Amino acid sequence: MSNHRVAYAYAKSLMELAIERGQLEEVYQDFKHLVDLAKSNRDLELAMKNPIVNSDKKLKILKALFEKRETTKATMAFFDILCRKNRVDVIIEIARELEAQYQRHNSIQVAEVTTTFPLDDKQRAEFTKIVLEISGMKTVSLIEKINPDLIGGFILRVNDRQLDESLSSKLRELKAEFSVNLYESKI
C-alpha cells in the first residue's frame, strides 16, 4: 500500500476518534505542531523515515518533542500504535493528511497569494472573496508570500488551480509570441 493511502487511512481513523471524543481541535493542534516541527527541522522527518532507527527510538524522539507541550492522550496513544505497527515512518505524511482532512471537515480552503508587496486589508478581503467563489468553502486561510521577481500583479493558487496575473508571466508570454516569426518562409 502506498504511503499516501496509509497516511489517509490512519488520519481518517484518528480524526474519527478525535471527533468521537470531542478532542478534534486539540489533536489537530498536536499534529499541526508536528508538521511545523518537520518544516523547520528536516532531520526530524529523515529520522522518522530512517529504517535503521528502530521504532522505540522514534517513539522516544516523539515523546521528547511533546513532553513540554499539553498533548492529548489520544495523540500519545496514536504514537504508540504507530510504533507498534512499524508505521512511524509515515507519521509526517499522516500529520499532513490529518491537517487536510481537518480543513475539509471545517470547510476551510487554503489559498496562497504571491505578490510583490504586503497585502492591505482591502486586498486581502478581495482575494478571500475570490477564493470563496472558486472553492465554495465557508472559510479561507490565505497564505501570503512576497516575491519581487513578479515585477507586479499576483499569483493566486487554490488547490491545483493557479491564476497568474503577474507582469513577469505576461512578459514571458510576449517574448514567446515575438520569438515566432510569422513572415519567414517555411520552405
Secondary structure in CASP SS format (residue, H / E / C, confidence):
PFRMAT SS
TARGET T0000
AUTHOR 0000-0000-0000
METHOD secondary structure of the structure
MODEL  1
M C 1.00
S C 1.00
N H 1.00
H H 1.00
R H 1.00
V H 1.00
A H 1.00
Y H 1.00
A H 1.00
Y H 1.00
A H 1.00
K H 1.00
S H 1.00
L H 1.00
M H 1.00
E H 1.00
L H 1.00
A H 1.00
I H 1.00
E H 1.00
R H 1.00
G C 1.00
Q C 1.00
L H 1.00
E H 1.00
E H 1.00
V H 1.00
Y H 1.00
Q H 1.00
D H 1.00
F H 1.00
K H 1.00
H H 1.00
L H 1.00
V H 1.00
D H 1.00
L H 1.00
A H 1.00
K H 1.00
S H 1.00
N C 1.00
R H 1.00
D H 1.00
L H 1.00
E H 1.00
L H 1.00
A H 1.00
M H 1.00
K H 1.00
N C 1.00
P C 1.00
I C 1.00
V C 1.00
N C 1.00
S H 1.00
D H 1.00
K H 1.00
K H 1.00
L H 1.00
K H 1.00
I H 1.00
L H 1.00
K H 1.00
A H 1.00
L H 1.00
F H 1.00
E C 1.00
K C 1.00
R C 1.00
E C 1.00
T C 1.00
T C 1.00
K H 1.00
A H 1.00
T H 1.00
M H 1.00
A H 1.00
F H 1.00
F H 1.00
D H 1.00
I H 1.00
L H 1.00
C H 1.00
R H 1.00
K C 1.00
N C 1.00
R C 1.00
V H 1.00
D H 1.00
V H 1.00
I H 1.00
I H 1.00
E H 1.00
I H 1.00
A H 1.00
R H 1.00
E H 1.00
L H 1.00
E H 1.00
A H 1.00
Q H 1.00
Y H 1.00
Q H 1.00
R H 1.00
H H 1.00
N C 1.00
S C 1.00
I E 1.00
Q E 1.00
V E 1.00
A E 1.00
E E 1.00
V E 1.00
T E 1.00
T E 1.00
T C 1.00
F C 1.00
P C 1.00
L C 1.00
D C 1.00
D H 1.00
K H 1.00
Q H 1.00
R H 1.00
A H 1.00
E H 1.00
F H 1.00
T H 1.00
K H 1.00
I H 1.00
V H 1.00
L H 1.00
E H 1.00
I H 1.00
S H 1.00
G C 1.00
M C 1.00
K C 1.00
T E 1.00
V E 1.00
S E 1.00
L E 1.00
I E 1.00
E E 1.00
K E 1.00
I E 1.00
N C 1.00
P H 1.00
D H 1.00
L H 1.00
I C 1.00
G C 1.00
G C 1.00
F E 1.00
I E 1.00
L E 1.00
R E 1.00
V E 1.00
N C 1.00
D C 1.00
R E 1.00
Q E 1.00
L E 1.00
D E 1.00
E C 1.00
S C 1.00
L H 1.00
S H 1.00
S H 1.00
K H 1.00
L H 1.00
R H 1.00
E H 1.00
L H 1.00
K H 1.00
A H 1.00
E H 1.00
F H 1.00
S H 1.00
V C 1.00
N C 1.00
L C 1.00
Y C 1.00
E C 1.00
S C 1.00
K C 1.00
I C 1.00
END
